[in-house]
Amino acid sequence: MSSLEVRPLTGALGAEVRGIALADVDDALFGRIHHLLLEHLVLFFRDEAGLTPADHKAFGSRFGQLEVHQFLPKLPEHEEIVVLDSDAGAKADVWHTDVTYAQSPPIASVLQIVQSPEVGGDTMWSNQYLAYEALSEPIRELVDGLTALHGFAYGSFRSEAEHPVVRVHPETGRRSLYVNRMFTQRIPQLTAGESEALLAHLFTVSESPQRVCRFRWNEGAVAVWDNRATQHYAVNDYSARRVGRRVTVLGDEPKGDDARWAHHQGPGMSATAVKK
C-alpha cells in the first residue's frame, strides 16, 4: 500500500486511485479501498484494461453479494455482469440512484468501460450528503419526516418501494437526500401539487454543479461508487459506440427518521399528524 496514490477529483466527491491492480487486492488493501470509498463516494481506477470478468466479479464480491439483474443483458457465462451497450439503447442520461424502486436498493456498483468513444461519453456523480446539507433548516426538518414512492415498469416487470426522503448512511451515520428524477414518483404525505413542487426543488439541489464530479473515461477504466449517497448521470454527447460492464452489490433497506405524517387522503383533506 506504500505505492497507493489518491488524487481527489473535485472538492465535492470523487478520487482517482493509482498504484494498485484490482485483480490483486488482498484484505488489507480492500480495507483501504473501502475506507476511501466512504470518504470520496466514487473511486476511479484508470489502468485496469486487463481486468477479466472473473476478476471483476471477485472484486465486486468483496463488497457483498452480487445482483443478477431481472432484465438487463448479461455477459455470456457471467450472469452477474450487466452489459451496458449504447448501440442497444443503454444511455442513462437522467440523474438517478440505481434501482431505488426496490425494497433493498444496491449499496454499490463497479463499472468498467471496455469500449469508449474518442470524444464524449463522460459520467457525472453528485454528492447527496452535500445536497441535504445545502437545504435550509426548516426544509431539512420537513424532509426528515417524509417518505417518497419510487417506481419502475419494464414490460411485465413492475416494482415500487417507499423510502425515506432522507436516509441515514449505515456506515458513516451521515444524512443524505434520497430522491431522484428517474425513479421517484411522489411524496405521499403531501398533496399532488405540493409533492411536485418539493421534488422539483430537491432534484435541482441534488443535481447542482457545485456538488458534482465528472469523469472522462478511457478504455479499461473502472469506477466504484456508493449508491447510498450519490446520484449519477451518463452524458449523452457522442455517436460512436460505448460499452460498459457492471456488477452491482445487493443492498440494504434505506433507513431514516420515521414518517411524521400519514399519507395524504385526497383533495381538500388534511393528512393526519403522527406523533414521533
Steps between C-alpha positions, in 0.01 A plus 500: 500500500800731516467567126130589523431844357166675557412814303170672590313591183291791631421672825164320517578133440703255294863390503735323259694215658829383349765249594283190540347229281140406577574142395745469789331651805560338837298561817720785624488683166126450470459652844685808376285517184183467707612786725576717196159424351324615815710817494476588128177318400631408154845362414663475156765251391634588154749220434281189517483396133605145590214442745330173405130431564602263780721771654218753466257275686756407764572865581133595506422204728726648767228759561223240527281265300470590131167565334367305202291768331145411401509615137819685396725309255776290658850401395486138375598253774513785755142571607609747768658732239258735326601626155415867438526550124407837351413330169232308693360818658697503827525877542393598853499876447273581792628558853429193713603271781493138388189286557337712771172337396614186688434445869876450554683703231865425416770630730772531233589440137826424318495616136772442240489669160636257240421707191494878506444774242800722429299804607210514742333236711609634841312410818412740782433423867344725765550506877167461679646571845580850376158530336329437833735736683426776246134510603379760749429382852117519461510296177736245657257461791214445254671247275639305798140400573390405147516192281494466121357241265743364239384292206599343169330294232655310209284262298333272754742607774357734763660615825424770755651583837457769764820643651592794726559824311812530719694182573764448765809324369543175696880531513570873529184609682468802269171616351447529125215580264350184359275606213586499130350620175490158329317287757343723768130548429348693789504582870186335636460720811442805275241602244591437137590864443704528818685179418579617148631835621714359780647222284586751227695703756674194646598376154652839418701502823616141458625563143671835561844534332686590820413155637608307186811332359544402134719214380650466152524128425781314332453141385557266794436760770289395798272703727369385837229705668297502819139479386372606842621861482544582129314549177654463153435607141644359177563795267344427159723712276649236271410288198772233501436179692547492878498169689525446872494197727354542847457292811263623767512413870170403661378754747351578834168664582536879517444634851420848621267670745148362529238679292337772712174509305269245341446484125286786372147370444379712210395847381386731775603262778782558742746224571472365853797589718693214650693575817864396519 
